[in-house]
Amino acid sequence: DAPNSSSVGSTVTYHLQFTNPTADAIRGLSLRVNYPDGFHWLSATLSPDGAAHANWSFPSLGPGEAKTIDVTGQLFGDPGTIRTMFATATYHLPSFRSELETTASAGTKLDPAVVHLTWSGPSQASPGDSSTYQLTYENDGDQAMPTATLTLNLSPNFTVSRVDPAPATAGTYQWPV
């Protein structure tokens, strides 16, 4: 289960549930998740196996028993795109020699970003005139954004006399945000 839509950079929670509908215990249940591009893992209600945070193993699952895992993270990408999460569960039933598999997927549509840049200052300036411009960065999301860099690409005819705060590296117009 996944949210139908989410703002770019907002927190999303995927609800992974596997239920044993049989009258027999399932053995060797393994759950593998392929997160969508742009997913930044934050936490899960059950600890995953390994550093990829995408695999869980259960020795057995009794008749009618269910396992639920909530995975939380931030989802990034282009607004309007759909990011799809895929999950695969493999398991054994006592009456089968073969490994059985079931899959599921869920998509989340990305809404416009929660980060807003506002540029204020005169819309026109005459050559030689001094003007002041201000760029405001605002995160309307519910989580801190991962480290990013704000870069200004200025026209070669645009002369900068003062910048506050100073760029991270002299001679550039880049700031960590």
URDA-V258054 format. One record per backbone hydrogen bond with DSSP energy under -1.0 kcal/mol. NH is the residue of the N-H (numbers start at 1). CO is the residue of the C=O. E is the energy in kcal/mol with one decimal. If there is no record, write none. Layout:
BEGIN
[[NH	CO	E] [NH	CO	E]]
END
This chain:
BEGIN
[[6	109	-2.2] [8	111	-1.8] [9	75	-3.6] [10	7	-2.5] [12	73	-3.4] [14	71	-3.1] [15	1	-2.4] [16	69	-3.3] [18	67	-2.4] [20	65	-2.7] [26	61	-2.8] [27	92	-2.9] [28	59	-2.5] [29	58	-1.5] [30	90	-2.7] [31	56	-2.9] [32	88	-2.9] [33	54	-2.8] [34	86	-3.3] [39	36	-1.7] [40	74	-3.4] [42	72	-2.8] [43	72	-2.1] [45	70	-1.8] [49	55	-3.9] [53	50	-1.1] [56	31	-2.4] [58	29	-3.0] [61	26	-2.1] [64	20	-2.2] [65	62	-2.0] [67	18	-2.4] [69	16	-3.0] [71	14	-2.7] [72	43	-2.8] [73	12	-2.3] [74	40	-2.3] [75	10	-1.5] [76	38	-2.5] [80	110	-4.1] [81	78	-1.9] [83	108	-2.8] [85	106	-2.9] [86	34	-2.2] [87	104	-2.9] [88	32	-2.9] [89	102	-3.0] [90	30	-2.6] [91	100	-2.1] [92	27	-2.4] [96	93	-1.8] [100	91	-3.1] [102	89	-2.3] [104	87	-2.2] [106	85	-2.0] [108	83	-2.4] [109	4	-2.8] [110	81	-3.0] [111	6	-3.0] [114	8	-1.5] [116	138	-3.1] [118	136	-2.4] [120	134	-3.0] [129	126	-2.3] [134	120	-2.8] [136	118	-2.8] [138	116	-2.3] [140	114	-3.9] [150	175	-3.3] [152	173	-2.6] [158	155	-2.0] [168	174	-2.6] [172	169	-1.7] [175	150	-2.2] [177	148	-2.7]]
END
